[in-house]
Every structure is written in C-alpha cells, then in structure tokens.
Amino acid sequence: MQRRREFGRIRSTLAASWHFQALEGADLDRLAEIGRLQRLRHAERAMQAGTRDRLWIILSGAVRVSNQTPGSKEYVYGGLGPGS
C-alpha cells in the first residue's frame, strides 16, 4: 500500500506526543494512515461548537481554545502547540 505524503509527518508527531507515545507502532501507523492534514490561516476557526466528529493533533504552529458568547465576549481556555 502506498502511503500519502503527509504520513511520516503525522506519524512522527503522534509518536512524540505524550497523548499517543505509549501506543504500539502498528496503532500509530493506523492513526497516521487515516489522518488528514488541514491547514488553517491566522484566526481561522478549526471547528464550530457542537462539532464532535474529529480528533485534532497540532503538527506546527499553535491553536487557541476558546468559546464566544452571543454578546461577542470571548473566553480563552488555553493555547495548544505541536503534539497537542
């Protein structure tokens, strides 16, 4: 089976992440095989509230985890970097 270009990048990030580093190699391979890259521009939203069908891992850059109230007040819960 031919692997996609991004397989190695996803696989190495998973293996280095404290969330996934204890997994067996075959399990890391399977996760990397089904993984898809999604590039976000600065300030672009990764997902909307209520979306629960994805598992995200950050390969590079950073993501702000926040929520916005109807009155436009934003609550920032934290920032995540590579491997998170």
C-alpha positions in Angstrom: 0.0 0.0 0.0 1.3 3.4 -0.9 1.2 6.0 1.9 0.3 9.6 1.4 3.0 12.3 1.6 1.9 13.5 5.0 2.0 10.1 6.6 5.6 10.5 8.0 4.9 13.9 9.4 1.7 12.8 11.1 3.3 9.6 12.4 6.3 11.3 13.9 4.1 13.9 15.6 1.9 11.2 17.1 4.9 9.2 18.3 6.4 12.3 20.0 3.1 13.4 21.6 2.6 12.5 25.3 -1.0 11.7 24.4 -0.1 8.9 21.9 3.6 7.9 22.6 2.7 4.8 24.6 0.8 3.3 21.6 2.3 0.3 19.7 3.9 1.1 16.3 1.1 -0.5 14.4 -1.5 1.6 16.1 0.5 4.8 15.4 0.7 3.7 11.8 -3.1 3.2 11.5 -3.8 6.6 13.1 -1.3 8.2 10.7 -2.9 6.4 7.7 -6.3 7.7 8.4 -5.1 11.2 9.4 -5.7 14.1 7.0 -3.9 17.5 7.0 -5.9 20.6 7.3 -4.1 24.0 7.1 -5.6 26.9 8.9 -5.0 30.6 8.2 -4.3 33.0 11.0 -7.5 33.5 13.1 -9.4 30.9 11.1 -11.8 28.7 13.1 -11.0 25.0 13.1 -14.5 23.9 14.1 -17.8 25.3 15.4 -19.4 24.4 18.7 -21.2 21.1 18.6 -18.8 19.5 16.0 -17.6 16.3 17.6 -16.5 14.0 14.7 -12.8 14.9 14.6 -9.7 14.3 16.6 -7.1 17.1 16.1 -3.4 17.0 16.6 -1.3 20.1 16.0 1.7 19.5 13.8 3.1 23.0 13.8 2.0 26.4 15.0 -0.5 27.0 17.8 -4.2 26.9 18.4 -6.2 29.0 20.8 -9.0 27.0 22.5 -11.9 29.4 23.2 -15.6 30.0 23.2 -17.5 33.1 22.2 -20.8 34.2 23.9 -23.7 35.6 21.9 -22.7 39.0 23.2 -19.2 38.6 21.5 -17.3 38.1 24.7 -14.5 35.5 24.1 -13.4 33.2 26.8 -9.9 31.6 26.2 -9.3 28.3 27.9 -5.8 27.8 26.7 -3.3 27.5 23.9 -2.0 24.3 22.3 1.1 23.7 20.3 2.7 20.9 18.3 1.9 17.4 19.7 -1.3 18.6 21.5 
